């Protein structure tokens, strides 16, 4: 009956490991949402930059170069903003890789504890089976002895 006690003792640990896996998965989902938002901002800045370049090229092609300097400085700002978004995406992807690693570690730890629980359950079934068999043998022996 020691194994039954082991099974009862390991259940809170399994619950704790499951909670950690859930927390790591939630953090990963949050990081991925953040990444999606930053990538979208980066794409918006890229689109604005490309539109600004088209407009600037039209101005450069014309003889009247009105607002060329303003558009160029605006494009420089959009390009700088795009680059900041790009760097931010790189940082978030690094953070995402670390979070995936943490999630996989938590899942491995949970699997190990669950495997241990299954081992204890198997031991418990074996012990129970031995006890039942011993009881049946003793009952059969008593019945045999009482007949003779």
Buried (B, 14 or more C-beta within 10 A) or exposed (E): EEBBEBBEEBEEBBEEBBEBBEEBBEBBEEBBEBBEEBBEBBEBBBEBBEEBBEBBEEBEEEEEEEEBEEBBEBBEBBBEBBEBBBEBBEEBBEBBEEBBEBBEEBBEBBEEBBEBBEBBBEBBEEBEEEEEEEEEEEEEEEEEEEEE
